[in-house]
Amino acid sequence: MVSYQTDGVAMPAIKRRETTKWIKAVAATYGKIPGEIAFIFCSDERILEVNRQYLQHDYFTDIITFDYTEADLLSGDIFISLDTVRSNAEQFGSGYNTELHRVIIHGILHLCGINDKGEGEREVMEAAENKALAMLQ
C-alpha cells in the first residue's frame, strides 16, 4: 500500500490514485511490486532534522529514502521536502508538479535499486526519472 502523509505542511495537490497507479507501473518495469511505501511530505527544517538524526548529515535535501525492500517487494519511508521541491522547480525552470513527481519517482527508483551517488550513477538515475515521467503523461 502506498500512503501519502504530511508532517507540518499542507498536503500537495497530487492525484493520489493516479500517482499510485503510476508508481506501480514504474515498479513493474523493474520487476518490482510496491508493498508498504509511505511518502512523508515535510518542510526543509523537518528533513534537516531527519538527515541529522538518522544519517548524520548536516544539510538540506529534497528527499531521503529509507529502504526496507525485501526481494521484489518494495517497502520504505520516503521523506520529501516541499520547500526544496519548490526552490528546485524555480532553479531548474520546471513546473512545481513536474518537480514533485520527479522527486516522488526518484524515491521509488531508489527502492528499485538505482543509486545516484557513484560515478556515472547520476546520469542513470536522471534517465530513469525521465523515462518514468514520460509514463505519467
DSSP file (Angstrom, degrees, kcal/mol; ACC not computed):
  #  RESIDUE AA STRUCTURE BP1 BP2  ACC     N-H-->O    O-->H-N    N-H-->O    O-->H-N    TCO  KAPPA ALPHA  PHI   PSI    X-CA   Y-CA   Z-CA
    1    1 A M              0   0    0      0, 0.0    36,-2.4     0, 0.0     2,-0.5   0.000 360.0 360.0 360.0 132.9    0.0    0.0    0.0
    2    2 A V  E     -a   37   0A   0     34,-0.2     2,-0.3    32,-0.1    36,-0.2  -0.874 360.0-171.6 -98.3 126.4    1.3    3.4   -0.9
    3    3 A S  E     -a   38   0A   0     34,-2.9    36,-2.9    -2,-0.5     2,-0.5  -0.883  14.9-150.0-120.7 154.2    0.4    6.1    1.6
    4    4 A Y  E     +a   39   0A   0     -2,-0.3     2,-0.3    34,-0.2    36,-0.2  -0.985  25.5 165.9-125.6 121.3    0.7    9.9    1.5
    5    5 A Q  E     -a   40   0A   0     34,-2.9    36,-2.9    -2,-0.5     2,-0.3  -0.841  22.9-140.0-131.5 165.1    1.2   11.8    4.7
    6    6 A T  E     -a   41   0A   0     -2,-0.3     2,-0.3    34,-0.2    36,-0.2  -0.930   4.2-162.8-126.4 154.9    2.3   15.3    5.8
    7    7 A D  E    S-a   42   0A   0     34,-2.4    36,-0.6    -2,-0.3    39,-0.1  -0.774  82.3 -28.7-136.4  89.0    4.5   16.5    8.7
    8    8 A G  S    S+     0   0    0     -2,-0.3     2,-0.3     1,-0.3    34,-0.1   0.558 119.8  84.3  83.6   8.9    3.9   20.2    9.3
    9    9 A V  S    S-     0   0    0     32,-0.4    -1,-0.3    34,-0.1     2,-0.2  -0.909  84.2 -94.5-135.3 164.1    3.0   21.1    5.8
   10   10 A A        -     0   0    0     -2,-0.3    -3,-0.1     1,-0.1     3,-0.1  -0.527  50.7 -97.3 -76.0 147.1   -0.2   21.1    3.7
   11   11 A M        -     0   0    0     -2,-0.2    -1,-0.1     1,-0.1    -5,-0.1  -0.457  44.1-116.2 -62.7 127.8   -0.8   18.0    1.5
   12   12 A P        -     0   0    0      0, 0.0     2,-2.2     0, 0.0    -1,-0.1  -0.324  28.9-104.6 -66.0 153.2    0.4   18.8   -2.0
   13   13 A A        +     0   0    0      2,-0.1     2,-0.3    -3,-0.1    -2,-0.0  -0.494  67.9 142.2 -81.8  74.9   -2.2   18.8   -4.7
   14   14 A I        -     0   0    0     -2,-2.2     2,-1.1    86,-0.0     3,-0.1  -0.852  59.7-115.9-111.8 152.7   -1.4   15.5   -6.3
   15   15 A K     >  -     0   0    0     -2,-0.3     4,-2.8     1,-0.2     5,-0.2  -0.760  31.2-165.7 -85.7 101.3   -3.8   12.9   -7.7
   16   16 A R  H  > S+     0   0    0     -2,-1.1     4,-2.8     1,-0.2     5,-0.2   0.884  81.7  48.6 -62.6 -44.2   -3.1   10.1   -5.3
   17   17 A R  H  > S+     0   0    0      2,-0.2     4,-2.4     1,-0.2    -1,-0.2   0.941 115.6  44.4 -62.3 -46.4   -4.8    7.3   -7.2
   18   18 A E  H  > S+     0   0    0      2,-0.2     4,-2.3     1,-0.2    -2,-0.2   0.904 114.1  50.4 -63.5 -41.4   -3.2    8.3  -10.4
   19   19 A T  H  X S+     0   0    0     -4,-2.8     4,-2.6     2,-0.2    -2,-0.2   0.912 111.3  48.0 -64.2 -43.2    0.2    8.7   -8.7
   20   20 A T  H  X S+     0   0    0     -4,-2.8     4,-2.4     2,-0.2    -2,-0.2   0.908 111.2  50.6 -64.4 -42.0   -0.1    5.3   -7.0
   21   21 A K  H  X S+     0   0    0     -4,-2.4     4,-2.1    -5,-0.2    -2,-0.2   0.911 112.0  48.4 -60.7 -42.3   -1.1    3.6  -10.4
   22   22 A W  H  X S+     0   0    0     -4,-2.3     4,-2.7     2,-0.2    -2,-0.2   0.913 109.2  52.2 -63.2 -45.2    2.0    5.3  -12.0
   23   23 A I  H  X S+     0   0    0     -4,-2.6     4,-2.8     1,-0.2     5,-0.2   0.917 109.9  49.6 -58.1 -44.4    4.3    4.1   -9.2
   24   24 A K  H  X S+     0   0    0     -4,-2.4     4,-2.1     1,-0.2    -1,-0.2   0.907 111.2  49.1 -61.6 -41.8    3.0    0.6   -9.7
   25   25 A A  H  X S+     0   0    0     -4,-2.1     4,-1.1     2,-0.2    -2,-0.2   0.911 113.0  46.4 -65.8 -42.7    3.6    0.8  -13.4
   26   26 A V  H >X S+     0   0    0     -4,-2.7     3,-0.7     1,-0.2     4,-0.5   0.939 112.2  50.7 -64.6 -46.6    7.2    2.1  -13.0
   27   27 A A  H ><>S+     0   0    0     -4,-2.8     5,-2.5     1,-0.2     3,-1.6   0.887 105.2  57.9 -58.2 -39.4    8.0   -0.5  -10.3
   28   28 A A  H ><5S+     0   0    0     -4,-2.1     3,-1.7     1,-0.3    -1,-0.2   0.821  95.0  63.5 -62.7 -31.5    6.7   -3.2  -12.7
   29   29 A T  H <<5S+     0   0    0     -4,-1.1    -1,-0.3    -3,-0.7    -2,-0.2   0.704 107.4  44.5 -67.0 -16.3    9.2   -2.2  -15.3
   30   30 A Y  T <<5S-     0   0    0     -3,-1.6    -1,-0.3    -4,-0.5    -2,-0.2   0.238 122.7-106.4-106.0   9.4   11.9   -3.2  -12.8
   31   31 A G  T < 5S+     0   0    0     -3,-1.7     2,-0.3     1,-0.3    -3,-0.2   0.772  80.1 129.4  72.1  26.0   10.2   -6.4  -11.9
   32   32 A K      < -     0   0    0     -5,-2.5    -1,-0.3    -6,-0.1    41,-0.2  -0.760  48.0-149.9-115.2 158.3    9.1   -5.0   -8.5
   33   33 A I  E     - b   0  73A   0     39,-2.9    41,-2.6    -2,-0.3     2,-0.3  -0.996  25.9-117.8-126.6 128.5    5.8   -4.7   -6.6
   34   34 A P  E     + b   0  74A   0      0, 0.0    41,-0.1     0, 0.0   -32,-0.1  -0.492  39.5 167.3 -66.9 129.2    5.0   -1.9   -4.3
   35   35 A G  E     -     0   0A   0     39,-2.5     2,-1.0    -2,-0.3    40,-0.2   0.297  62.1 -12.0-104.3-123.1    4.4   -3.0   -0.7
   36   36 A E  E    S+     0   0A   0     38,-0.1    40,-2.1    37,-0.1     2,-0.5  -0.740  74.5 164.1 -86.6 104.8    4.3   -0.7    2.2
   37   37 A I  E     -ab   2  76A   0    -36,-2.4   -34,-2.9    -2,-1.0     2,-0.5  -0.988  16.3-167.6-125.1 123.9    5.6    2.7    1.0
   38   38 A A  E     -ab   3  77A   0     38,-2.5    40,-3.4    -2,-0.5     2,-0.6  -0.952   6.7-159.6-115.0 121.6    5.0    5.9    2.9
   39   39 A F  E     -ab   4  78A   0    -36,-2.9   -34,-2.9    -2,-0.5     2,-0.6  -0.881   8.9-166.9 -93.6 126.5    5.6    9.3    1.4
   40   40 A I  E     -ab   5  79A   0     38,-3.0    40,-2.5    -2,-0.6     2,-0.4  -0.937   5.4-157.3-117.4 107.0    6.0   11.9    4.1
   41   41 A F  E     +ab   6  80A   0    -36,-2.9   -34,-2.4    -2,-0.6   -32,-0.4  -0.701  29.8 151.0 -85.2 132.0    5.8   15.4    2.8
   42   42 A C  E     -ab   7  81A   0     38,-2.9    40,-2.8    -2,-0.4    41,-0.5  -0.769  40.9 -85.8-147.1-173.4    7.6   17.9    5.1
   43   43 A S     >  -     0   0    0    -36,-0.6     4,-2.2    -2,-0.2     5,-0.2  -0.470  42.5-102.8 -96.9 170.5    9.5   21.2    5.3
   44   44 A D  H  > S+     0   0    0      1,-0.2     4,-2.1     2,-0.2     5,-0.2   0.902 122.1  54.7 -57.7 -41.9   13.2   21.9    4.9
   45   45 A E  H  > S+     0   0    0      1,-0.2     4,-1.8     2,-0.2    -1,-0.2   0.903 109.2  46.6 -62.3 -41.3   13.5   22.1    8.7
   46   46 A R  H  > S+     0   0    0      2,-0.2     4,-2.3     1,-0.2    -1,-0.2   0.909 111.5  49.5 -69.1 -42.1   12.0   18.7    9.2
   47   47 A I  H  X S+     0   0    0     -4,-2.2     4,-2.7     1,-0.2    -1,-0.2   0.855 108.9  54.2 -67.9 -31.5   14.1   17.0    6.5
   48   48 A L  H  X S+     0   0    0     -4,-2.1     4,-2.5    -5,-0.2    -1,-0.2   0.910 107.9  50.3 -64.8 -41.4   17.2   18.5    8.0
   49   49 A E  H  X S+     0   0    0     -4,-1.8     4,-2.9     2,-0.2     5,-0.2   0.932 112.5  46.3 -59.4 -46.5   16.2   17.0   11.4
   50   50 A V  H  X>S+     0   0    0     -4,-2.3     4,-2.6     1,-0.2     5,-0.7   0.915 112.0  51.4 -62.8 -43.8   15.7   13.6    9.8
   51   51 A N  H  X5S+     0   0    0     -4,-2.7     6,-2.1     1,-0.2     4,-1.2   0.905 115.2  41.8 -60.7 -42.8   19.0   14.0    7.9
   52   52 A R  H  X5S+     0   0    0     -4,-2.5     4,-0.8     4,-0.3    -2,-0.2   0.935 118.1  45.3 -69.6 -46.2   20.9   14.8   11.1
   53   53 A Q  H  <5S+     0   0    0     -4,-2.9    -2,-0.2    -5,-0.2    -3,-0.2   0.905 128.0  20.6 -67.7 -44.6   19.2   12.2   13.3
   54   54 A Y  H  <5S+     0   0    0     -4,-2.6    -3,-0.2    -5,-0.2    -1,-0.2   0.735 136.1  27.4-102.8 -25.3   19.3    9.2   11.1
   55   55 A L  H  <<S-     0   0    0     -4,-1.2    -3,-0.2    -5,-0.7    -2,-0.1   0.488  90.4-128.4-116.6  -6.5   22.1    9.8    8.6
   56   56 A Q     <  +     0   0    0     -4,-0.8     2,-0.4    -5,-0.5    -4,-0.3   0.838  62.0 139.8  56.9  35.3   24.4   12.2   10.5
   57   57 A H        -     0   0    0     -6,-2.1     2,-0.5    -9,-0.1    -1,-0.2  -0.917  44.1-155.4-107.4 135.2   24.3   14.6    7.5
   58   58 A D        +     0   0    0     -2,-0.4     2,-0.3    -3,-0.1   -10,-0.1  -0.487  59.0  84.7-110.7  61.4   24.0   18.3    8.3
   59   59 A Y  S    S-     0   0    0     -2,-0.5     2,-0.2   -11,-0.2    -8,-0.1  -0.990  75.4-102.1-154.8 160.4   22.5   19.7    5.1
   60   60 A F        +     0   0    0     -2,-0.3     2,-0.3    -9,-0.1   -16,-0.1  -0.488  40.4 172.5 -79.1 153.1   19.1   20.2    3.4
   61   61 A T        -     0   0    0     -2,-0.2    23,-0.2   -17,-0.2    20,-0.2  -0.959  39.3-124.9-152.9 166.4   18.0   17.9    0.7
   62   62 A D  S    S+     0   0    0     -2,-0.3    19,-2.1     1,-0.2     2,-0.3   0.784  90.4  16.4 -86.0 -27.9   14.9   17.3   -1.4
   63   63 A I  E     -C   80   0A   0     17,-0.2     2,-0.4    21,-0.1    -1,-0.2  -1.000  49.4-170.1-150.2 143.6   14.4   13.6   -0.5
   64   64 A I  E     -C   79   0A   0     15,-2.2    15,-2.7    -2,-0.3     2,-0.5  -0.989  16.7-161.6-131.3 125.2   15.5   11.0    2.0
   65   65 A T  E     -C   78   0A   0     -2,-0.4     2,-0.7    13,-0.2    13,-0.2  -0.935   7.2-162.8-113.0 120.6   14.6    7.4    1.2
   66   66 A F  E     -C   77   0A   0     11,-3.2    11,-1.7    -2,-0.5     2,-0.6  -0.911  19.9-150.8 -99.3 114.1   14.7    4.7    3.9
   67   67 A D  E     +C   76   0A   0     -2,-0.7     9,-0.2     9,-0.2     7,-0.0  -0.770  33.8 159.5 -97.5 117.6   14.7    1.4    2.1
   68   68 A Y        +     0   0    0      7,-3.0     8,-0.2    -2,-0.6    -1,-0.1   0.077  28.6 149.9-116.7  19.4   13.1   -1.7    3.7
   69   69 A T        -     0   0    0      6,-0.6     2,-0.5     1,-0.1     5,-0.2  -0.234  29.3-163.1 -59.4 137.8   12.7   -3.6    0.4
   70   70 A E  B >   -D   73   0A   0      3,-1.8     3,-2.3     0, 0.0     2,-0.1  -0.985  58.0 -49.1-125.3 119.9   12.8   -7.4    0.6
   71   71 A A  T 3  S-     0   0    0     -2,-0.5    -2,-0.0     1,-0.3   -39,-0.0  -0.372 123.3 -18.6  56.0-122.0   13.4   -9.2   -2.7
   72   72 A D  T 3  S+     0   0    0     -2,-0.1   -39,-2.9   -40,-0.1     2,-0.8   0.355 114.3  99.1 -98.2   5.7   10.9   -7.8   -5.2
   73   73 A L  E <   -bD  33  70A   0     -3,-2.3    -3,-1.8   -41,-0.2     2,-0.2  -0.829  68.4-143.2 -98.2 107.2    8.5   -6.2   -2.7
   74   74 A L  E     +b   34   0A   0    -41,-2.6   -39,-2.5    -2,-0.8     2,-0.3  -0.452  28.9 164.2 -71.2 136.4    9.3   -2.5   -2.4
   75   75 A S  E     +     0   0A   0    -40,-0.2    -7,-3.0    -2,-0.2    -6,-0.6  -0.974  11.4 115.7-152.3 137.8    9.0   -1.0    1.1
   76   76 A G  E     -bC  37  67A   0    -40,-2.1   -38,-2.5    -2,-0.3     2,-0.5  -0.956  53.8-105.1 175.5 167.3   10.2    2.2    2.5
   77   77 A D  E     -bC  38  66A   0    -11,-1.7   -11,-3.2    -2,-0.3     2,-0.6  -0.965  32.4-165.8-110.2 128.1    9.7    5.6    4.1
   78   78 A I  E     -bC  39  65A   0    -40,-3.4   -38,-3.0    -2,-0.5     2,-0.4  -0.935   2.5-162.3-123.6 108.7   10.3    8.5    1.7
   79   79 A F  E     -bC  40  64A   0    -15,-2.7   -15,-2.2    -2,-0.6     2,-0.4  -0.765   9.4-172.5 -90.0 131.5   10.6   12.0    3.2
   80   80 A I  E     -bC  41  63A   0    -40,-2.5   -38,-2.9    -2,-0.4     2,-0.8  -0.987  18.0-142.6-128.8 122.9   10.2   14.8    0.7
   81   81 A S  E  >  -b   42   0A   0    -19,-2.1     4,-2.1    -2,-0.4   -38,-0.2  -0.750   7.7-165.3 -83.7 113.6   10.8   18.5    1.5
   82   82 A L  H  > S+     0   0    0    -40,-2.8     4,-2.2    -2,-0.8    -1,-0.2   0.798  88.0  60.7 -68.9 -27.5    8.2   20.5   -0.3
   83   83 A D  H  > S+     0   0    0    -41,-0.5     4,-2.3     2,-0.2    -1,-0.2   0.944 109.0  41.4 -61.7 -47.8   10.3   23.7    0.3
   84   84 A T  H  > S+     0   0    0    -23,-0.2     4,-2.9     2,-0.2     5,-0.2   0.871 111.4  55.7 -70.6 -36.6   13.2   22.2   -1.6
   85   85 A V  H  X S+     0   0    0     -4,-2.1     4,-2.3     2,-0.2    -1,-0.2   0.932 110.1  47.5 -57.7 -44.0   11.0   20.8   -4.4
   86   86 A R  H  X S+     0   0    0     -4,-2.2     4,-1.8     2,-0.2    -2,-0.2   0.932 114.1  44.8 -64.4 -46.5    9.6   24.4   -4.8
   87   87 A S  H  X S+     0   0    0     -4,-2.3     4,-2.6     1,-0.2    -1,-0.2   0.871 113.0  51.7 -68.3 -35.3   13.0   26.0   -4.9
   88   88 A N  H  X S+     0   0    0     -4,-2.9     4,-3.0     2,-0.2     6,-0.3   0.901 106.6  54.0 -65.2 -40.3   14.4   23.3   -7.3
   89   89 A A  H  X>S+     0   0    0     -4,-2.3     5,-1.5    -5,-0.2     4,-0.8   0.908 112.7  43.8 -59.7 -41.9   11.4   23.8   -9.6
   90   90 A E  H  <5S+     0   0    0     -4,-1.8     3,-0.4     3,-0.2    -2,-0.2   0.927 115.2  48.5 -67.4 -45.5   12.3   27.5   -9.8
   91   91 A Q  H  <5S+     0   0    0     -4,-2.6    -2,-0.2     1,-0.2    -1,-0.2   0.890 118.7  38.1 -62.9 -41.7   16.0   26.9  -10.1
   92   92 A F  H  <5S-     0   0    0     -4,-3.0    -1,-0.2    -5,-0.1    -2,-0.2   0.494 107.3-121.8 -91.5  -4.3   15.6   24.3  -12.9
   93   93 A G  T  <5 +     0   0    0     -4,-0.8     2,-0.3    -3,-0.4    -3,-0.2   0.767  68.7 130.2  69.7  25.4   12.8   26.1  -14.7
   94   94 A S      < -     0   0    0     -5,-1.5    -1,-0.3    -6,-0.3    -2,-0.1  -0.721  65.0 -95.1-104.6 161.4   10.4   23.2  -14.3
   95   95 A G     >  -     0   0    0     -2,-0.3     4,-2.5     1,-0.1     5,-0.2  -0.364  31.4-116.5 -71.3 155.2    6.9   23.3  -13.0
   96   96 A Y  H  > S+     0   0    0      1,-0.2     4,-2.7     2,-0.2     5,-0.2   0.919 115.1  49.1 -58.0 -46.4    6.3   22.5   -9.3
   97   97 A N  H  > S+     0   0    0      1,-0.2     4,-2.4     2,-0.2    -1,-0.2   0.885 110.6  50.6 -64.7 -38.0    4.1   19.5  -10.1
   98   98 A T  H  > S+     0   0    0      2,-0.2     4,-2.2     1,-0.2    -1,-0.2   0.935 112.9  45.7 -63.3 -45.8    6.7   18.1  -12.6
   99   99 A E  H  X S+     0   0    0     -4,-2.5     4,-2.3     2,-0.2    -2,-0.2   0.892 111.4  52.8 -66.0 -38.9    9.5   18.5  -10.0
  100  100 A L  H  X S+     0   0    0     -4,-2.7     4,-2.5    -5,-0.2    -1,-0.2   0.931 111.2  46.0 -62.2 -44.9    7.3   17.0   -7.3
  101  101 A H  H  X S+     0   0    0     -4,-2.4     4,-2.5     1,-0.2     5,-0.2   0.867 109.7  55.4 -66.4 -34.8    6.6   13.9   -9.4
  102  102 A R  H  X S+     0   0    0     -4,-2.2     4,-1.8     2,-0.2    -1,-0.2   0.920 111.2  44.0 -61.8 -42.7   10.3   13.7  -10.3
  103  103 A V  H  X S+     0   0    0     -4,-2.3     4,-1.8     2,-0.2    -2,-0.2   0.894 111.3  53.9 -71.5 -38.9   11.2   13.5   -6.6
  104  104 A I  H  X S+     0   0    0     -4,-2.5     4,-1.5     1,-0.2    -2,-0.2   0.948 113.6  41.6 -57.7 -49.0    8.4   11.1   -5.9
  105  105 A I  H  X S+     0   0    0     -4,-2.5     4,-2.9     1,-0.2    -1,-0.2   0.800 105.9  64.7 -73.8 -26.3    9.7    8.7   -8.6
  106  106 A H  H  X S+     0   0    0     -4,-1.8     4,-1.9    -5,-0.2    -1,-0.2   0.925 103.7  48.1 -57.2 -44.8   13.3    9.3   -7.5
  107  107 A G  H  X S+     0   0    0     -4,-1.8     4,-1.9     2,-0.2    -2,-0.2   0.906 111.5  49.1 -63.1 -41.9   12.4    7.7   -4.2
  108  108 A I  H  X S+     0   0    0     -4,-1.5     4,-1.6     1,-0.2    -2,-0.2   0.902 108.7  53.4 -64.1 -41.0   10.7    4.7   -5.9
  109  109 A L  H  <>S+     0   0    0     -4,-2.9     5,-2.6     1,-0.2     4,-0.3   0.865 105.6  53.9 -63.9 -35.7   13.7    4.3   -8.2
  110  110 A H  H ><5S+     0   0    0     -4,-1.9     3,-1.7     1,-0.2    -1,-0.2   0.932 107.6  50.5 -60.4 -44.1   16.0    4.2   -5.1
  111  111 A L  H 3<5S+     0   0    0     -4,-1.9    -2,-0.2     1,-0.3    -1,-0.2   0.808 105.5  57.4 -63.8 -28.1   13.8    1.4   -3.8
  112  112 A C  T 3<5S-     0   0    0     -4,-1.6    -1,-0.3    -5,-0.1    -2,-0.2   0.514 128.7 -98.9 -79.7  -4.4   14.2   -0.4   -7.1
  113  113 A G  T < 5S+     0   0    0     -3,-1.7     2,-0.5     1,-0.3    -3,-0.2   0.537  77.0 137.8 103.1   7.9   17.9   -0.3   -6.6
  114  114 A I      < -     0   0    0     -5,-2.6    -1,-0.3    -6,-0.1     2,-0.2  -0.767  32.4-166.3 -90.8 128.5   19.0    2.7   -8.7
  115  115 A N        -     0   0    0     -2,-0.5    10,-0.3     1,-0.1     9,-0.1  -0.616  18.7-168.8-107.4 169.0   21.6    4.8   -7.0
  116  116 A D        +     0   0    0     -2,-0.2     6,-0.2     8,-0.1     4,-0.1   0.215  68.7  76.9-142.9  16.6   22.9    8.3   -7.8
  117  117 A K  S    S+     0   0    0      4,-0.1     3,-0.1     2,-0.1     2,-0.0   0.750  79.0  74.2-102.2 -27.9   26.0    8.9   -5.7
  118  118 A G  S >> S-     0   0    0      1,-0.2     3,-1.7     2,-0.0     4,-0.7  -0.241  99.9 -64.9 -84.2 173.1   28.7    6.9   -7.5
  119  119 A E  T 34 S-     0   0    0      1,-0.3    -1,-0.2     2,-0.2    -2,-0.1  -0.358 121.2  -0.1 -60.4 126.4   30.5    7.7  -10.7
  120  120 A G  T 3> S+     0   0    0     -2,-0.1     4,-1.2    -3,-0.1    -1,-0.3   0.307 103.6 105.9  79.1  -9.7   28.0    7.7  -13.7
  121  121 A E  H <>  +     0   0    0     -3,-1.7     4,-2.6     1,-0.2     5,-0.2   0.846  69.5  61.0 -73.2 -32.9   25.1    6.8  -11.4
  122  122 A R  H  X S+     0   0    0     -4,-0.7     4,-2.8     1,-0.2    -1,-0.2   0.908 104.6  49.4 -60.7 -41.3   23.5   10.3  -11.5
  123  123 A E  H  > S+     0   0    0      2,-0.2     4,-2.1     1,-0.2    -1,-0.2   0.881 110.4  50.2 -65.8 -37.9   23.1   10.0  -15.3
  124  124 A V  H  X S+     0   0    0     -4,-1.2     4,-2.2     2,-0.2    -2,-0.2   0.919 112.1  48.2 -64.3 -43.7   21.5    6.6  -15.0
  125  125 A M  H  X S+     0   0    0     -4,-2.6     4,-2.8   -10,-0.3    -2,-0.2   0.930 110.8  50.1 -63.1 -46.1   19.1    8.0  -12.3
  126  126 A E  H  X S+     0   0    0     -4,-2.8     4,-2.6     1,-0.2    -1,-0.2   0.900 110.9  49.3 -61.4 -40.9   18.2   11.0  -14.5
  127  127 A A  H  X S+     0   0    0     -4,-2.1     4,-2.3     2,-0.2    -1,-0.2   0.908 112.1  48.5 -63.8 -41.4   17.5    8.8  -17.5
  128  128 A A  H  X S+     0   0    0     -4,-2.2     4,-2.4     2,-0.2    -2,-0.2   0.899 111.3  50.5 -65.5 -40.5   15.3    6.5  -15.3
  129  129 A E  H  X S+     0   0    0     -4,-2.8     4,-3.0     2,-0.2    -2,-0.2   0.935 111.4  47.9 -60.8 -46.7   13.4    9.6  -13.9
  130  130 A N  H  X S+     0   0    0     -4,-2.6     4,-1.9     1,-0.2    -2,-0.2   0.896 111.6  49.7 -64.0 -40.4   12.8   10.9  -17.4
  131  131 A K  H  X S+     0   0    0     -4,-2.3     4,-1.0     2,-0.2    -1,-0.2   0.920 113.6  46.5 -62.5 -43.8   11.6    7.5  -18.6
  132  132 A A  H >X S+     0   0    0     -4,-2.4     4,-0.8     1,-0.2     3,-0.6   0.906 109.7  53.0 -66.1 -42.2    9.2    7.3  -15.6
  133  133 A L  H >X S+     0   0    0     -4,-3.0     4,-0.9     1,-0.2     3,-0.8   0.866 103.9  57.3 -62.2 -35.0    7.9   10.8  -16.0
  134  134 A A  H 3< S+     0   0    0     -4,-1.9    -1,-0.2     1,-0.2     3,-0.2   0.808 101.1  57.6 -64.1 -28.9    7.1   10.0  -19.7
  135  135 A M  H << S+     0   0    0     -4,-1.0    -1,-0.2    -3,-0.6    -2,-0.2   0.737 101.7  56.5 -72.1 -22.5    4.9    7.2  -18.4
  136  136 A L  H <<        0   0    0     -4,-0.8    -1,-0.2    -3,-0.8    -2,-0.2   0.777 360.0 360.0 -78.4 -27.7    2.9    9.7  -16.3
  137  137 A Q     <        0   0    0     -4,-0.9    -1,-0.2    -3,-0.2    -2,-0.1   0.489 360.0 360.0 -59.2 360.0    2.0   11.9  -19.3
